[in-house]
C-alpha cells in the first residue's frame, strides 16, 4: 500500500493484490467498508472517512462490515511528513 500524505488528509492506495487479500473485495461482511472505487482505482478512506458511508456503517446498512485492517489502523499519518510513503505491513 502507498500513502499520499497531505497537510490535512491522507490517501491510501492498496495494490490489486491487497484489494483481494487485505481489503477482501467481494467477500461480503469480511470486506473493508472503507475501500472505495474511484476513477483512478481503489482507495482506502480509513483515515479520511466519508460522512455518508460512516453513517451507514454505524447504522449497520453496509454489506461490508470490516472496520479497517491492522496495517492501516497501525499506520499513523501525522508521524510522517507530507509525502508519498509505503504503509508498513
C-alpha positions as CSV (number, residue, x, y, z in Angstrom):
1,X,0.0,0.0,0.0
2,X,1.1,3.5,-0.7
3,X,0.0,6.5,1.2
4,X,-0.1,10.0,-0.1
5,X,0.1,12.3,3.0
6,X,-1.2,15.8,2.5
7,X,-1.4,18.5,5.1
8,X,-5.0,17.8,6.2
9,X,-5.8,14.3,4.8
10,X,-4.2,11.0,3.7
11,X,-5.0,8.9,0.7
12,X,-4.0,5.2,0.9
13,X,-3.9,3.2,-2.3
14,X,-3.8,-0.6,-2.0
15,X,-2.4,-2.7,-4.8
16,X,-4.6,-5.0,-6.8
17,X,-3.4,-7.9,-4.7
18,X,-4.1,-6.1,-1.4
19,X,-7.6,-5.2,-2.6
20,X,-8.3,-9.0,-2.7
21,X,-6.1,-10.3,0.2
22,X,-6.3,-7.4,2.8
23,X,-9.4,-5.4,1.9
24,X,-11.2,-8.6,0.8
25,X,-13.2,-7.1,-2.0
26,X,-16.3,-9.2,-2.8
27,X,-16.2,-11.2,0.4
28,X,-19.4,-9.9,2.0
29,X,-19.2,-8.9,5.6
30,X,-15.5,-9.6,5.6
31,X,-14.9,-6.8,3.1
32,X,-13.5,-3.5,4.5
33,X,-16.1,-0.8,4.5
34,X,-13.5,2.0,3.8
35,X,-12.5,0.6,0.4
36,X,-13.9,2.8,-2.4
37,X,-13.5,2.7,-6.2
38,X,-12.7,5.9,-8.0
39,X,-11.7,6.8,-11.5
40,X,-8.0,6.1,-10.7
41,X,-8.7,2.8,-8.9
42,X,-9.2,1.7,-5.4
43,X,-8.6,3.9,-2.4
44,X,-8.8,3.3,1.4
45,X,-10.7,6.0,3.2
46,X,-10.0,4.8,6.7
47,X,-8.1,7.9,7.7
48,X,-10.5,10.3,6.0
49,X,-13.9,8.8,6.4
50,X,-16.7,9.7,4.1
51,X,-19.5,11.1,6.2
52,X,-22.4,9.3,4.5
53,X,-20.5,6.0,4.5
54,X,-19.6,6.3,8.1
55,X,-23.3,7.0,9.0
56,X,-24.5,4.0,7.0
57,X,-21.8,1.8,8.6
58,X,-22.7,2.9,12.1
59,X,-26.4,2.1,11.3
60,X,-25.5,-1.4,10.0
61,X,-26.6,-0.5,6.5
62,X,-23.5,-1.6,4.6
63,X,-22.8,-5.1,3.3
64,X,-19.1,-4.7,4.2
65,X,-18.6,-4.9,7.9
66,X,-14.8,-4.9,8.4
67,X,-13.6,-1.7,10.1
68,X,-10.2,-1.3,8.6
69,X,-7.2,-3.7,8.6
70,X,-4.3,-4.0,11.0
71,X,-1.9,-2.5,8.5
72,X,-3.9,0.7,8.0
73,X,-5.1,1.0,11.6
74,X,-1.5,0.9,12.9
75,X,-0.4,3.5,10.3
76,X,-0.3,7.0,11.8
77,X,-0.1,9.6,9.0
78,X,0.9,12.6,11.2
79,X,4.1,10.8,12.2
80,X,5.3,11.3,8.6
81,X,5.9,14.5,6.7
82,X,3.8,15.5,3.7
83,X,4.9,13.0,1.1
84,X,4.3,9.6,-0.5
85,X,5.3,6.7,1.8
86,X,4.9,2.9,1.9
87,X,2.4,1.7,4.6
88,X,4.4,-0.8,6.7
89,X,3.0,-4.3,6.7
